[in-house]
Amino acid sequence: MRLTKFTDLALRVTMRLAAVADETAPTSKEVAASVAAPYTHVAKAVSRLQHLGVLEARRGRGGGLEITAAGRQASVGWLVRELEGAGDVVGCEDSPPCPLRGACRLRAALRDAQEAFYAALDPLTVRDLVGDPARPGLVRLFVSSST
């Protein structure tokens, strides 16, 4: 299974904010620079993460992005499910639909494998992703790239 680029970016933004939560709230442009992504893509990810309650965004002077307490405790499995959205791994009902869909067992097997993938991520939280031993390296990476 492969995550979409959007999910990958949203996870990087979340990790960036969780890893360096003690600093002043960075702007979306600063976060974009630190995760090596276009500002417009980061802005879309920030909007979705804000909608999910993972982060807060404040505009204007003294504004910026901050991870929420719920964001730190969020299950990575839950977050990936929310970012990826509902849907099958393969497009059996695409146009034209797969002629094997009536008797195929692959679709159900792939759905089970997808759920097993998410289930493996369920016990892991965002806090776990940025905790020791990864934290010092992430802090150096994110702080040095934003200055």
N, C-alpha and C positions, 0 to 999 in steps of 0.2 A: 504494500500500500504506500502511496505517496501523498503527502500533504500538499494542499494548494500553496502557491506562493503567498497568498493573502494570510493563510493560517501561520505559515512560517514567520512572516513579518510581524504579525500580531503577537506571536510568542516571543520574538526577539524584543519587541517594544516592552512587553510585560516584564521580561527578565531584566531589561535595562533599568526600568523604573524600580523594580524590586531590589536589584543589586546595589543601587546607589541611592537608596531612599533617604539617606541622611543629609544629602546636599540640598541646596535650594531647588525648587521645582523647575526642571528644564522646560524649554519650549518644544513644540513639535519639530521645529527646524533643528534644534540642537539634538533631539533624539534621532531624527532622520540622519544627521551626520554621524552620530555615534554607532548606528546600526547599519551604516552604508546602504541607505535606501533613499529613493526619491521622496521629497517632502509630500507630494500629493498622495503617494501610496501610504505613507505613515499617517497622514491626516485621516484617510479612510479607515485605517486600522484603529486609530485613536477613537474615532467616532463610534465604531462598533464596540470596542472595549469599554467605552464610557456607558454605552447603552446596556451592556451586560453587568455594569456595576464593578468592573475590575479596576477602573481608574477614574479619577476626577480631573477635569480640565477647567481651568479658570482663565478667562480672557483678561487682557489689559495689563496695566502696570502691576507688578507683583503676581502676575498669573503664572501659569505653567501646568505641568502634568504631575500628578502624584498617584501612586498606587494606593488603593483602598485597603482597609483591613480584610475585607472580603476577598479582594484580589490576591492578597498574600496567601490566604487560606484556600483559595480555589483549587479544586482538583484539576490536574492537567487533562485528564480524560474528559471531564465535563467541558472544559474550555475548548478543547479540540473538537468535541462534538458540536458545540455551539457555533464555532467558527466555520467548520466544514459544512454544516447543514445536513439535513436529512437527504438521503439518496443512496442508491445502490452503487457498488463499485463499478459495475458494468451497465451499459445502457441497453438493456434488453428490449425496452419499449421505444427506442429511438426510431427515427424515420429513415429507412424502412425498419420495422421491428425485426428482431432476430427470428428466423424461421424455426429455430430449435427451442424457443422459449416455452412451449407447451410441455415438453418432456425433458427439459434440461435440469440437471441437479446442480450445475455449476453456480447458478445465481444464489441459491440457498447456502451453498458452501462458502461462497465469497462473502455473503452477508454475515455468516457466523464468524468468519475470519476477521472481518472488519470489527465486529463487536468484541472479539477477543483482543484485538489491537487496542481499542479504547479501554477495555477492562484492565489491561496491563498498565495503563496510564492513570487509572482512577485513584490508586492509593498515593500517588505522587502529587504534592502541592507545588505551587509556584515558589513558596518559601524553600522547599526542598531543592528546587532547581538552582537557586542562587546561594544556598548555604555552603558552609565549608565542606570540602576543600576547594570548591569552585569560586567562592566569593572573592578572595584576593585577586585572582586573575581577571575576573569579570570587572571588578572595580578599576583595576589598572587599565584594562582595555577601554572601558566606557569613559573614564575620566580623561585619559590621555587623548582619546579621539574627539572629545568635545571641547578641548581647549585649543 
